[in-house]
Amino acid sequence: MSIEIRQPRADELRAAMEAAETAFGSDVTDEDWERERKILPPERALAAYDGGRPVGLAAAYAFGLTIPGGELPCAGVTWVGVMPSHRRRGILRDFMRTQLEDVHRWGEPLAALWASEASIYGRFGYGAAAPGTPARSDTRRFALREEPSPRATVRLVDVDEAFGLFPPVYDAVRARRAGMLSRSETWWKELRLADPKEWRRGASQKFYALAEVDGRPEGYATYRVKGEWEDGFAKGEVKVVEVFGTSASAELELWRYLHAIDLTVKVDAFAVDPASRLFLAVRDPRALGLRLGDALWLRLVDLEASLRARSYKAGESVVLDVRDELCPWNTGRYRVGADVSRTEDTADLALDVGDLASAYLGAFDFHQLVHAGRAEERQEGAAEAATLLFRTDLPPFCPEVF
């Protein structure tokens, strides 16, 4: 029997989610469902049916994504999974093709995701666009080269106070950083500040720490503590959820606070800002245990709209010849510079839409793409010209796993 791909009805969405979770060896609890039904409408989902039974799902949250010089609507691709019994039948490819057509129809120029398997989404025009830098640092070797300003203080607050104080700090940071996603009031309450016991994985409840400078909120951290003892000695870990500061004083005081929590020897941070002041502020950068990995993958769904919305540095314009198998409306040549337009002029650089996505937010430059064989320089000096145009002051950062 053939597989049907369609939008699930409202009363079918949970069953489709359960089919997707089967691919991850998990299930959908009542708490999961109550949370997701508030943030994911059925019209932003696609389900696969075999004889009327759901066997997979792909969905997309509605976000705003900060880009260099502005913000664009972005489909946050999520809940992608196909039951083990239905692998290798082309369901994922049908999901991706249909979803991209839907996102284009919705008028959202971008799509983004975090990949459960990094080898999958390059086939569908996604590019690694905001690499992640997790860290697992040693508290015994942590020391700042200079102590933070004594004006910065940290205090713990409850979840209600956090809801009033943390979002403005986040929004102030997000306004300046490509790769960061908008958070609605529901998103804050149901995800960022929520603390279901099943999310703790053996650690404590979530703590909310506010950093103030001269009495003004300028940073915050959310974290848990996982206690551990060995031969009578404490070996606990601080599990950092996120840290943000609008000033160096606030950010560094938060990191100092997290590394000074009693009965802990490690600070485990899933997402450290690659532009954090921390690396240059510590005496021993090795003690941070920083690693590099892929994080946010980006898809340019409406290439012309995406290029027009982005800001560029001053410089000579370049003509990009872009290939796009799944979104043929994107394929063509684009002159990029002070103005962006389609053109029939001779191309300076040729590349795939996924590789252009890797440069779009500023994570990689065109010299790197050419060096890696991901772009072809057809005119001498074109990689340099494109690199100067697309250059950003800070690398992109996405702390939001969705």
DAFEN-V565737 format. One record per backbone hydrogen bond with DSSP energy under -0.5 kcal/mol. CO is the residue of the C=O (numbers start at 1). NH is the residue of the N-H. Records with the same first field share a line. If there is no record, write none. Layout:
# DAFEN-V565737
CO: NH  NH
This chain:
# DAFEN-V565737
2: 51
4: 6  49
6: 47
9: 12  13
10: 13
12: 16
13: 17
14: 18
15: 19
16: 20
17: 21
18: 22
19: 23
20: 23
21: 24  26
22: 25
27: 29
29: 33
30: 34
31: 35
32: 36
33: 37
35: 38  39
36: 39  40
41: 44
42: 45
44: 60
46: 58
47: 6
48: 55  56
49: 4  51
50: 53
53: 50
55: 83
56: 48
57: 81
58: 46
59: 78
61: 63  76
63: 74
64: 66  182
65: 72
66: 179
67: 70
68: 311
70: 67
72: 65
73: 110
74: 63  76
75: 77  112
76: 61
78: 59
79: 81
81: 57
83: 86
84: 87
86: 89
90: 94
91: 95
92: 96
93: 97
94: 98
95: 99
96: 100
97: 101
98: 102
99: 103
100: 104
101: 105
102: 106
103: 107  108
104: 107
107: 109
109: 301  302
110: 75
111: 299
112: 77
113: 297
117: 120
120: 123
121: 124  126
122: 125
127: 129  298
130: 296
132: 293
133: 272
134: 291
135: 269
137: 139  267
138: 141
139: 142
143: 283
149: 152
151: 214
153: 212
155: 210
157: 208
158: 162
159: 163
160: 164
161: 165
162: 166
165: 169
166: 169  170
167: 171
168: 172
169: 173
170: 174
171: 175
173: 176
174: 177
176: 178
177: 180
178: 397
180: 66
184: 188
185: 189
186: 190
187: 191  192
188: 193
196: 199
197: 200  201
200: 203
207: 209  223
208: 157
209: 221
210: 155  212
211: 218  219
212: 153
213: 216
216: 213
218: 246  247
219: 211
220: 244
221: 209
222: 241  242
223: 207
224: 239
225: 204  227
226: 237
228: 235
230: 233
233: 230
236: 265  266
237: 226  239
238: 240  268
239: 224
240: 270
242: 222
244: 220
247: 251
248: 252
249: 253
250: 254
251: 255
252: 256
253: 257
254: 258
255: 259
257: 260
258: 261
261: 264
263: 236
265: 139
266: 238
267: 137  269
268: 240  270
269: 135
273: 276
277: 281
278: 281  282
281: 145  146
284: 287
285: 288
286: 289
287: 138
288: 136
289: 136
293: 132
295: 115
296: 129  130
297: 113
298: 127
299: 111  301
301: 303
302: 306
303: 307
304: 308
305: 309
306: 310
318: 320  336
319: 348  349
320: 322  334
321: 351
322: 332
323: 353
327: 330  331
328: 331
332: 322
333: 343
334: 320  336
335: 341
336: 318
341: 335
348: 378  379
349: 321
350: 376
351: 323
352: 356
353: 357
354: 358
355: 359
356: 359  360
357: 361
358: 364
359: 362
365: 369
366: 370
367: 371
368: 372
369: 374  375
370: 373
374: 352
375: 377
376: 350  378
379: 382
381: 385
382: 386
383: 387
384: 388
385: 389
386: 390
387: 391
389: 313
399: 401
